[in-house]
Amino acid sequence: MQKKLTKEFIIELSKAKNEPKWMLDFRLKSYAKFLELDNPKFGPLIDLDLEEILYYKNNHAKNQNNWEKVDHEVKNTFESLGVIAAEEKYLAGVSNQYESEVIYHNQKVDKDIIFLSTDEALQKYPELFQKYFNNLVKYDENKYTALNGAVWSGGTFIYIPKNVILDRPLQSYFRIDTKNLGQFERTIIIVDDYASLEYIEGCTAKSYSSNSLHAGVVEIYVGKHANMRYSTIQNWSTDVYNLVTKRAIVSDYGKMEWIDGNIGSKITMKYPSCILQGDYAVGNSLSIAYAKNNQKLDAGAKMIHLGKNTKSQIISKSIAENGGLSNYRGLVRIGKNATNSEALVKCDTILMDEISQSDTYPTNIIENSSSSISHEATISKFDADKLFYLMSKGLTQDRAKELIIMGFIADFKKELPMEYAIELNRLIKD
């Protein structure tokens, strides 16, 4: 299959996946919109040659449910990342995507729970799939949602039935190993009334001198009295443009939590969102962004209050070092009918040196008189006195800096599953 993006490529891709006509029509409509739209007018400059991106790569490996049957080279790649080691003990199921396709999937939960690759879900549950696909994140929102709509492949589809509470997380892991590859997974999660799910996601890529692209789309539906937590640690290599759209809609008394860690990538633009549609719905976002040399991380969250007595909280921790740029960009809107609602935004940043930079771009809107928004923002330089004190106790400078940073992000780290907290420690130490 050719890899360059053309109408003919999209037709061939859809045919290879044995998709229904409505999906091909959707892909072609998305492709036309992609050609029409420009790059976003805000955030870091996206200096990406889209003609050089490979839009699909299939290693022709069958999706396995037995890890021993996975291609040896691919298996070694994931095992070197420590991905499988934790699965048996800590997870209710795992899905691993390599390049453009899911290559391993293992479910250890009740059969009434749907946990599949998105491609499989389209084939096995077409009516359920069509009901939720492109319903919350529309293809024409921006250039990269349109691109995802045109060439999406892989991703995770989850349905948790009413009253089902999982006691262990489900996990997906995404890996790019090919130069100039674009990865465009599509994830859809439905947590029905009175149900509960924790989902964790990891992302890495091999480093090259030329650019790659990750432009995923995530749509999450949280039912009445349901709970959903979505934890991400992305450690893309510093040649990856990470341009992602993630959004959840929350019904009466439901709760959505985004736990979002951004360590890698060349440029990240990511603003996980909650639409608090139901009365008494709750949305929380807790994030860190750690930008180093040649990294520009533009991240934050969006909370849209529509229901009465809704609550939201955005806590953003940013670190910039060696000339990195780490920005917070967020939106809180409390609508006219969202009476007696409350929102809190708190942004804290540490600049580790004189050449690094951080800015805050908040938009806070209240459209009724009975609601409130609180916003706090601090930007501080690295505390040389603390560093000196720790070094006077016998610590090296690197170890002392590490301890100060770990203290700064302690609130974030304690919300992660144990194995991800350990991985975060390693990434920051590196």
Buried (B, 14 or more C-beta within 10 A) or exposed (E): EEBEBEEEBBEBBBEEBEBBEEBBEBBBBBBBBBEEBEBBEEBBEBEBEBEBBBBBBBBEBEBBEEBEEBBEEBBEBBEEBEBBEBBEEBBBBBBBBBBBBBBBBBBEBEEEBBBBBBBBBBBEBBEBBBEBBBEBBBBBBBBBBBBBBBBBBBBBBBBBBBEBEBEBBBBBBBBBBBBBBBBBBBBBBBBBBBBBBBBBBBBBBBEBEEBBBBBBBBBBBBBBBBBBBBBBBBBBBBBBBBBBBBBBBBBBBBBBBBBBBBBBBBBBBBBBBBBBBBBBBBBBBBBBBBBBEEBBBBBBBBBBBBBBBBBBBBBBBBBBBEBBBBBBBBBBBBBEEBBBBBBBBBBBBBBBEEEBBBEBBBEBEBEBEEBEBEBEBEBEEBEEEBBEEBBEEEBEEEEBBBBBBBEBBEEBBEBBBEBBBBBBEEBBEE
